[in-house]
Amino acid sequence: MPLGTAVRHLRKGDWTKAHAIVQNDESELGCWAHGIVHLMEGDLGNARYWYRRAGRPFPRERDAIAEIDALVAQMKAQPPAAESTTP
């Protein structure tokens, strides 16, 4: 799962590698992760844009670790993607 890989990079503080992954993910969770990337980078204007795209409030505390933890919790709460049954 690419988003899981991006989260691992975020946890290590490597927002550059995470950015390479999340910039191709248009899902709400992908947009949230993209916002976290820019939060870590210090580009708050861009971070706010991606939080809006994700439908999430911009964090007052700007605590990237707390945001990553919340993202992971939301990822775990999501039902697994349906597998294709096309032969």
MOPAC internal coordinates of N, CA, C and O (Angstrom, degrees):
PM7 1SCF
backbone

  N    0.0000 0     0.00 0     0.00 0    0    0    0
  C    1.4469 1     0.00 0     0.00 0    1    0    0
  C    1.5311 1   108.54 1     0.00 0    2    1    0
  O    1.2310 1   120.26 1   -64.06 1    3    2    1
  N    1.3197 1   117.11 1   115.94 1    3    2    1
  C    1.4660 1   119.43 1  -176.65 1    5    3    2
  C    1.5266 1   114.04 1   -59.67 1    6    5    3
  O    1.2310 1   119.93 1   142.52 1    7    6    5
  N    1.3382 1   117.73 1   -37.48 1    7    6    5
  C    1.4546 1   119.36 1  -179.11 1    9    7    6
  C    1.5287 1   110.68 1   -64.65 1   10    9    7
  O    1.2310 1   120.37 1   144.01 1   11   10    9
  N    1.3241 1   116.90 1   -35.99 1   11   10    9
  C    1.4612 1   120.64 1   175.84 1   13   11   10
  C    1.5181 1   111.59 1   -62.23 1   14   13   11
  O    1.2310 1   120.68 1   140.78 1   15   14   13
  N    1.3206 1   116.30 1   -39.22 1   15   14   13
  C    1.4662 1   120.85 1   176.73 1   17   15   14
  C    1.5215 1   110.28 1   -64.62 1   18   17   15
  O    1.2310 1   120.49 1   137.84 1   19   18   17
  N    1.3310 1   116.67 1   -42.16 1   19   18   17
  C    1.4624 1   120.56 1   178.03 1   21   19   18
  C    1.5263 1   110.24 1   -60.75 1   22   21   19
  O    1.2310 1   120.16 1   138.77 1   23   22   21
  N    1.3165 1   117.29 1   -41.23 1   23   22   21
  C    1.4662 1   121.01 1   178.93 1   25   23   22
  C    1.5256 1   110.16 1   -62.18 1   26   25   23
  O    1.2310 1   120.14 1   138.13 1   27   26   25
  N    1.3145 1   117.33 1   -41.87 1   27   26   25
  C    1.4728 1   119.62 1   177.96 1   29   27   26
  C    1.5310 1   110.73 1   -59.52 1   30   29   27
  O    1.2310 1   120.29 1   138.49 1   31   30   29
  N    1.3266 1   117.05 1   -41.51 1   31   30   29
  C    1.4692 1   120.20 1   177.04 1   33   31   30
  C    1.5262 1   110.91 1   -64.88 1   34   33   31
  O    1.2310 1   120.47 1   138.92 1   35   34   33
  N    1.3346 1   116.71 1   -41.08 1   35   34   33
  C    1.4675 1   119.70 1   178.55 1   37   35   34
  C    1.5209 1   110.95 1   -61.65 1   38   37   35
  O    1.2310 1   120.53 1   137.19 1   39   38   37
  N    1.3265 1   116.60 1   -42.81 1   39   38   37
  C    1.4774 1   120.22 1   179.66 1   41   39   38
  C    1.5257 1   111.52 1   -61.13 1   42   41   39
  O    1.2310 1   120.74 1   148.99 1   43   42   41
  N    1.3307 1   116.20 1   -31.01 1   43   42   41
  C    1.4700 1   121.00 1   178.58 1   45   43   42
  C    1.5264 1   111.68 1   -83.29 1   46   45   43
  O    1.2310 1   120.72 1   173.86 1   47   46   45
  N    1.3468 1   116.23 1    -6.14 1   47   46   45
  C    1.4550 1   119.81 1  -178.70 1   49   47   46
  C    1.5170 1   113.54 1    85.37 1   50   49   47
  O    1.2310 1   120.08 1  -171.65 1   51   50   49
  N    1.3237 1   117.44 1     8.35 1   51   50   49
  C    1.4563 1   121.78 1  -178.40 1   53   51   50
  C    1.5272 1   110.05 1   -94.70 1   54   53   51
  O    1.2310 1   121.42 1  -103.93 1   55   54   53
  N    1.3412 1   114.89 1    76.07 1   55   54   53
  C    1.4587 1   119.04 1  -176.82 1   57   55   54
  C    1.5310 1   112.13 1   -68.66 1   58   57   55
  O    1.2310 1   120.02 1   156.77 1   59   58   57
  N    1.3314 1   117.56 1   -23.23 1   59   58   57
  C    1.4648 1   120.17 1   179.64 1   61   59   58
  C    1.5246 1   110.76 1   -64.57 1   62   61   59
  O    1.2310 1   120.21 1   133.48 1   63   62   61
  N    1.3300 1   117.20 1   -46.52 1   63   62   61
  C    1.4673 1   120.45 1   178.47 1   65   63   62
  C    1.5197 1   110.94 1   -67.50 1   66   65   63
  O    1.2310 1   120.66 1   141.41 1   67   66   65
  N    1.3263 1   116.35 1   -38.59 1   67   66   65
  C    1.4615 1   119.93 1   178.09 1   69   67   66
  C    1.5265 1   110.37 1   -62.93 1   70   69   67
  O    1.2310 1   120.63 1   140.51 1   71   70   69
  N    1.3141 1   116.40 1   -39.49 1   71   70   69
  C    1.4720 1   121.06 1  -179.01 1   73   71   70
  C    1.5202 1   110.93 1   -61.35 1   74   73   71
  O    1.2310 1   120.18 1   140.22 1   75   74   73
  N    1.3125 1   117.27 1   -39.78 1   75   74   73
  C    1.4682 1   120.84 1   179.94 1   77   75   74
  C    1.5271 1   111.43 1   -59.52 1   78   77   75
  O    1.2310 1   120.42 1   152.13 1   79   78   77
  N    1.3192 1   116.80 1   -27.87 1   79   78   77
  C    1.4644 1   121.51 1  -179.76 1   81   79   78
  C    1.5278 1   110.96 1   -87.42 1   82   81   79
  O    1.2310 1   120.21 1   128.98 1   83   82   81
  N    1.3200 1   117.20 1   -51.02 1   83   82   81
  C    1.4677 1   119.91 1  -171.69 1   85   83   82
  C    1.5135 1   113.61 1   -72.45 1   86   85   83
  O    1.2310 1   119.57 1   159.13 1   87   86   85
  N    1.3236 1   118.42 1   -20.87 1   87   86   85
  C    1.4609 1   119.12 1   179.36 1   89   87   86
  C    1.5186 1   112.18 1   -66.49 1   90   89   87
  O    1.2310 1   120.23 1   167.31 1   91   90   89
  N    1.3359 1   117.16 1   -12.69 1   91   90   89
  C    1.4615 1   121.98 1   177.71 1   93   91   90
  C    1.5233 1   112.66 1  -104.12 1   94   93   91
  O    1.2310 1   120.10 1  -172.70 1   95   94   93
  N    1.3224 1   117.42 1     7.30 1   95   94   93
  C    1.4623 1   121.75 1  -176.94 1   97   95   94
  C    1.5232 1   109.21 1  -114.22 1   98   97   95
  O    1.2310 1   120.15 1   -71.36 1   99   98   97
  N    1.3283 1   117.32 1   108.64 1   99   98   97
  C    1.4657 1   122.63 1  -177.14 1  101   99   98
  C    1.5310 1   112.85 1   -90.84 1  102  101   99
  O    1.2310 1   119.91 1  -178.15 1  103  102  101
  N    1.3420 1   117.78 1     1.85 1  103  102  101
  C    1.4618 1   120.33 1   179.39 1  105  103  102
  C    1.5254 1   109.91 1   -67.70 1  106  105  103
  O    1.2310 1   120.47 1   -15.47 1  107  106  105
  N    1.3338 1   116.70 1   164.53 1  107  106  105
  C    1.4661 1   120.03 1   177.76 1  109  107  106
  C    1.5268 1   110.97 1   -59.99 1  110  109  107
  O    1.2310 1   120.41 1   137.81 1  111  110  109
  N    1.3237 1   116.82 1   -42.19 1  111  110  109
  C    1.4654 1   119.42 1   179.29 1  113  111  110
  C    1.5275 1   110.82 1   -66.91 1  114  113  111
  O    1.2310 1   120.57 1   141.81 1  115  114  113
  N    1.3294 1   116.51 1   -38.19 1  115  114  113
  C    1.4592 1   120.76 1   177.14 1  117  115  114
  C    1.5242 1   111.45 1   -63.56 1  118  117  115
  O    1.2310 1   120.64 1   139.20 1  119  118  117
  N    1.3329 1   116.38 1   -40.80 1  119  118  117
  C    1.4693 1   120.63 1   177.40 1  121  119  118
  C    1.5247 1   110.80 1   -65.90 1  122  121  119
  O    1.2310 1   120.65 1   141.45 1  123  122  121
  N    1.3229 1   116.37 1   -38.55 1  123  122  121
  C    1.4645 1   120.32 1   176.91 1  125  123  122
  C    1.5270 1   109.92 1   -62.24 1  126  125  123
  O    1.2310 1   120.57 1   132.35 1  127  126  125
  N    1.3285 1   116.52 1   -47.65 1  127  126  125
  C    1.4629 1   120.57 1   178.05 1  129  127  126
  C    1.5277 1   110.33 1   -60.02 1  130  129  127
  O    1.2310 1   120.48 1   141.31 1  131  130  129
  N    1.3251 1   116.69 1   -38.69 1  131  130  129
  C    1.4616 1   121.23 1   178.65 1  133  131  130
  C    1.5282 1   109.68 1   -62.96 1  134  133  131
  O    1.2310 1   120.57 1   139.99 1  135  134  133
  N    1.3339 1   116.51 1   -40.01 1  135  134  133
  C    1.4568 1   120.11 1   175.60 1  137  135  134
  C    1.5167 1   112.16 1   -61.99 1  138  137  135
  O    1.2310 1   120.65 1   139.42 1  139  138  137
  N    1.3229 1   116.37 1   -40.58 1  139  138  137
  C    1.4724 1   120.79 1   178.15 1  141  139  138
  C    1.5246 1   110.38 1   -63.34 1  142  141  139
  O    1.2310 1   120.86 1   139.43 1  143  142  141
  N    1.3363 1   115.95 1   -40.57 1  143  142  141
  C    1.4730 1   120.01 1   177.42 1  145  143  142
  C    1.5295 1   109.95 1   -54.07 1  146  145  143
  O    1.2310 1   120.90 1   129.58 1  147  146  145
  N    1.3330 1   115.89 1   -50.42 1  147  146  145
  C    1.4640 1   119.34 1  -177.04 1  149  147  146
  C    1.5267 1   112.15 1   -72.59 1  150  149  147
  O    1.2310 1   120.19 1   153.15 1  151  150  149
  N    1.3216 1   117.24 1   -26.85 1  151  150  149
  C    1.4598 1   121.11 1   172.54 1  153  151  150
  C    1.5310 1   109.42 1   -62.02 1  154  153  151
  O    1.2310 1   120.82 1   133.52 1  155  154  153
  N    1.3278 1   116.04 1   -46.48 1  155  154  153
  C    1.4598 1   121.01 1   179.54 1  157  155  154
  C    1.5229 1   111.65 1   -66.24 1  158  157  155
  O    1.2310 1   121.13 1   144.18 1  159  158  157
  N    1.3254 1   115.44 1   -35.82 1  159  158  157
  C    1.4575 1   121.25 1   179.91 1  161  159  158
  C    1.5304 1   111.30 1   -69.06 1  162  161  159
  O    1.2310 1   120.84 1   153.39 1  163  162  161
  N    1.3342 1   116.00 1   -26.61 1  163  162  161
  C    1.4555 1   120.24 1  -176.76 1  165  163  162
  C    1.5133 1   113.33 1    96.02 1  166  165  163
  O    1.2310 1   120.22 1  -172.98 1  167  166  165
  N    1.3264 1   117.18 1     7.02 1  167  166  165
  C    1.4632 1   122.91 1   178.39 1  169  167  166
  C    1.5305 1   107.67 1   -92.68 1  170  169  167
  O    1.2310 1   121.04 1   -99.96 1  171  170  169
  N    1.3364 1   115.62 1    80.04 1  171  170  169
  C    1.4615 1   120.66 1  -171.31 1  173  171  170
  C    1.5240 1   113.34 1   -67.92 1  174  173  171
  O    1.2310 1   119.87 1   146.84 1  175  174  173
  N    1.3172 1   117.85 1   -33.16 1  175  174  173
  C    1.4637 1   120.09 1   177.60 1  177  175  174
  C    1.5188 1   111.07 1   -62.73 1  178  177  175
  O    1.2310 1   120.54 1   134.89 1  179  178  177
  N    1.3105 1   116.57 1   -45.11 1  179  178  177
  C    1.4610 1   121.28 1   178.31 1  181  179  178
  C    1.5281 1   110.26 1   -68.45 1  182  181  179
  O    1.2310 1   120.15 1   142.08 1  183  182  181
  N    1.3237 1   117.32 1   -37.92 1  183  182  181
  C    1.4663 1   120.98 1   177.64 1  185  183  182
  C    1.5307 1   110.11 1   -60.56 1  186  185  183
  O    1.2310 1   120.42 1   135.56 1  187  186  185
  N    1.3202 1   116.80 1   -44.44 1  187  186  185
  C    1.4758 1   120.57 1   178.89 1  189  187  186
  C    1.5297 1   111.01 1   -60.20 1  190  189  187
  O    1.2310 1   120.69 1   138.85 1  191  190  189
  N    1.3295 1   116.30 1   -41.15 1  191  190  189
  C    1.4713 1   120.82 1   178.15 1  193  191  190
  C    1.5254 1   110.37 1   -57.23 1  194  193  191
  O    1.2310 1   120.40 1   132.02 1  195  194  193
  N    1.3317 1   116.83 1   -47.98 1  195  194  193
  C    1.4616 1   120.22 1  -176.86 1  197  195  194
  C    1.5274 1   112.07 1   -70.96 1  198  197  195
  O    1.2310 1   119.99 1   147.92 1  199  198  197
  N    1.3155 1   117.63 1   -32.08 1  199  198  197
  C    1.4655 1   120.15 1   174.31 1  201  199  198
  C    1.5310 1   109.93 1   -64.68 1  202  201  199
  O    1.2310 1   120.52 1   138.83 1  203  202  201
  N    1.3349 1   116.61 1   -41.17 1  203  202  201
  C    1.4700 1   119.14 1   176.00 1  205  203  202
  C    1.5240 1   110.79 1   -61.62 1  206  205  203
  O    1.2310 1   119.87 1   136.44 1  207  206  205
  N    1.3251 1   117.85 1   -43.56 1  207  206  205
  C    1.4704 1   121.77 1   178.61 1  209  207  206
  C    1.5273 1   110.89 1   -60.68 1  210  209  207
  O    1.2310 1   120.94 1   147.34 1  211  210  209
  N    1.3287 1   115.82 1   -32.66 1  211  210  209
  C    1.4664 1   120.60 1  -179.62 1  213  211  210
  C    1.5230 1   111.98 1   -82.68 1  214  213  211
  O    1.2310 1   120.30 1   171.61 1  215  214  213
  N    1.3428 1   117.03 1    -8.39 1  215  214  213
  C    1.4607 1   120.54 1  -177.17 1  217  215  214
  C    1.5164 1   112.62 1    71.81 1  218  217  215
  O    1.2310 1   120.77 1  -149.68 1  219  218  217
  N    1.3316 1   116.12 1    30.32 1  219  218  217
  C    1.4720 1   121.97 1  -176.66 1  221  219  218
  C    1.5189 1   109.89 1  -116.95 1  222  221  219
  O    1.2310 1   120.29 1   -33.61 1  223  222  221
  N    1.3298 1   117.04 1   146.39 1  223  222  221
  C    1.4613 1   119.14 1   173.89 1  225  223  222
  C    1.5265 1   109.98 1   -71.80 1  226  225  223
  O    1.2310 1   120.83 1   -35.36 1  227  226  225
  N    1.3134 1   116.01 1   144.64 1  227  226  225
  C    1.4618 1   119.67 1   177.82 1  229  227  226
  C    1.5252 1   108.25 1   -71.66 1  230  229  227
  O    1.2310 1   119.81 1   -48.44 1  231  230  229
  N    1.3323 1   117.97 1   131.56 1  231  230  229
  C    1.4732 1   120.60 1  -175.10 1  233  231  230
  C    1.5342 1   112.41 1   -68.88 1  234  233  231
  O    1.2310 1   121.01 1   -51.38 1  235  234  233
  N    1.3146 1   115.68 1   128.62 1  235  234  233
  C    1.4643 1   120.54 1   179.16 1  237  235  234
  C    1.5189 1   112.11 1   -64.09 1  238  237  235
  O    1.2310 1   121.16 1   140.47 1  239  238  237
  N    1.3173 1   115.39 1   -39.53 1  239  238  237
  C    1.4659 1   120.18 1  -175.71 1  241  239  238
  C    1.5233 1   113.00 1   -80.00 1  242  241  239
  O    1.2310 1   120.58 1   163.31 1  243  242  241
  N    1.3120 1   116.50 1   -16.69 1  243  242  241
  C    1.4723 1   121.86 1  -178.94 1  245  243  242
  C    1.5254 1   111.23 1    53.25 1  246  245  243
  O    1.2310 1   121.27 1  -139.31 1  247  246  245
  N    1.3214 1   115.17 1    40.69 1  247  246  245
  C    1.4590 1   122.72 1  -179.48 1  249  247  246
  C    1.5256 1   108.48 1   -94.42 1  250  249  247
  O    1.2310 1   120.88 1   -80.04 1  251  250  249
  N    1.3277 1   115.92 1    99.96 1  251  250  249
  C    1.4633 1   120.85 1  -175.85 1  253  251  250
  C    1.5274 1   111.76 1   -61.36 1  254  253  251
  O    1.2310 1   119.84 1   141.96 1  255  254  253
  N    1.3231 1   117.91 1   -38.04 1  255  254  253
  C    1.4700 1   120.67 1  -179.07 1  257  255  254
  C    1.5296 1   110.14 1   -62.68 1  258  257  255
  O    1.2310 1   120.51 1   135.09 1  259  258  257
  N    1.3340 1   116.62 1   -44.91 1  259  258  257
  C    1.4669 1   120.16 1   178.74 1  261  259  258
  C    1.5266 1   110.31 1   -63.16 1  262  261  259
  O    1.2310 1   120.31 1   141.84 1  263  262  261
  N    1.3235 1   117.02 1   -38.16 1  263  262  261
  C    1.4670 1   120.92 1   178.80 1  265  263  262
  C    1.5241 1   111.30 1   -67.26 1  266  265  263
  O    1.2310 1   120.35 1   138.85 1  267  266  265
  N    1.3108 1   116.94 1   -41.15 1  267  266  265
  C    1.4682 1   120.65 1   177.56 1  269  267  266
  C    1.5227 1   109.39 1   -62.52 1  270  269  267
  O    1.2310 1   120.14 1   135.15 1  271  270  269
  N    1.3238 1   117.34 1   -44.85 1  271  270  269
  C    1.4647 1   121.17 1   178.72 1  273  271  270
  C    1.5297 1   111.17 1   -60.04 1  274  273  271
  O    1.2310 1   120.42 1   137.73 1  275  274  273
  N    1.3403 1   116.79 1   -42.27 1  275  274  273
  C    1.4684 1   120.50 1   178.91 1  277  275  274
  C    1.5227 1   110.94 1   -66.85 1  278  277  275
  O    1.2310 1   120.29 1   141.21 1  279  278  277
  N    1.3284 1   117.06 1   -38.79 1  279  278  277
  C    1.4637 1   121.20 1   177.13 1  281  279  278
  C    1.5254 1   110.51 1   -61.68 1  282  281  279
  O    1.2310 1   120.39 1   134.19 1  283  282  281
  N    1.3177 1   116.86 1   -45.81 1  283  282  281
  C    1.4657 1   121.08 1   179.45 1  285  283  282
  C    1.5260 1   110.43 1   -61.59 1  286  285  283
  O    1.2310 1   120.21 1   137.00 1  287  286  285
  N    1.3245 1   117.20 1   -43.00 1  287  286  285
  C    1.4681 1   120.51 1   178.44 1  289  287  286
  C    1.5245 1   110.39 1   -60.46 1  290  289  287
  O    1.2310 1   120.60 1   138.30 1  291  290  289
  N    1.3240 1   116.46 1   -41.70 1  291  290  289
  C    1.4714 1   120.05 1   178.81 1  293  291  290
  C    1.5291 1   111.08 1   -67.39 1  294  293  291
  O    1.2310 1   120.29 1   141.64 1  295  294  293
  N    1.3248 1   117.06 1   -38.36 1  295  294  293
  C    1.4671 1   120.45 1   177.80 1  297  295  294
  C    1.5296 1   110.36 1   -61.65 1  298  297  295
  O    1.2310 1   120.56 1   138.71 1  299  298  297
  N    1.3195 1   116.53 1   -41.29 1  299  298  297
  C    1.4707 1   120.95 1  -179.99 1  301  299  298
  C    1.5202 1   111.47 1   -68.45 1  302  301  299
  O    1.2310 1   120.15 1   151.12 1  303  302  301
  N    1.3232 1   117.32 1   -28.88 1  303  302  301
  C    1.4521 1   121.76 1  -178.57 1  305  303  302
  C    1.5356 1   112.48 1   -79.52 1  306  305  303
  O    1.2310 1   120.56 1   162.55 1  307  306  305
  N    1.3224 1   116.54 1   -17.45 1  307  306  305
  C    1.4655 1   121.07 1  -179.38 1  309  307  306
  C    1.5294 1   109.65 1   -71.31 1  310  309  307
  O    1.2310 1   120.29 1   -40.65 1  311  310  309
  N    1.3318 1   117.06 1   139.35 1  311  310  309
  C    1.4617 1   118.55 1   174.42 1  313  311  310
  C    1.5256 1   109.42 1   -67.28 1  314  313  311
  O    1.2310 1   120.15 1   -29.94 1  315  314  313
  N    1.3216 1   117.32 1   150.06 1  315  314  313
  C    1.4667 1   119.70 1   179.83 1  317  315  314
  C    1.5390 1   109.54 1   -63.01 1  318  317  315
  O    1.2310 1   121.08 1   -31.51 1  319  318  317
  N    1.3085 1   115.53 1   148.49 1  319  318  317
  C    1.4670 1   120.53 1   178.71 1  321  319  318
  C    1.5216 1   109.49 1   -64.24 1  322  321  319
  O    1.2310 1   121.03 1   -40.50 1  323  322  321
  N    1.3089 1   115.64 1   139.50 1  323  322  321
  C    1.4741 1   120.51 1   178.56 1  325  323  322
  C    1.5177 1   109.52 1   -67.24 1  326  325  323
  O    1.2310 1   121.63 1   -42.90 1  327  326  325
  N    1.3092 1   114.49 1   137.10 1  327  326  325
  C    1.4587 1   118.64 1   178.25 1  329  327  326
  C    1.5171 1   109.61 1   -84.73 1  330  329  327
  O    1.2310 1   121.20 1   -32.67 1  331  330  329
  N    1.2913 1   115.30 1   147.33 1  331  330  329
  C    1.4522 1   120.87 1  -179.97 1  333  331  330
  C    1.5167 1   109.69 1   -69.79 1  334  333  331
  O    1.2310 1   120.96 1   -42.42 1  335  334  333
  N    1.3347 1   115.76 1   137.58 1  335  334  333
  C    1.4734 1   119.48 1   178.16 1  337  335  334
  C    1.5233 1   111.23 1  -109.18 1  338  337  335
  O    1.2310 1   120.79 1  -167.36 1  339  338  337
  N    1.3252 1   116.09 1    12.64 1  339  338  337
  C    1.4488 1   121.07 1   178.94 1  341  339  338
  C    1.5166 1   109.23 1   -72.04 1  342  341  339
  O    1.2310 1   119.94 1   -51.80 1  343  342  341
  N    1.3540 1   117.73 1   128.20 1  343  342  341
  C    1.4771 1   118.96 1  -179.26 1  345  343  342
  C    1.5020 1   112.57 1   -68.50 1  346  345  343
  O    1.2310 1   120.10 1   180.00 1  347  346  345

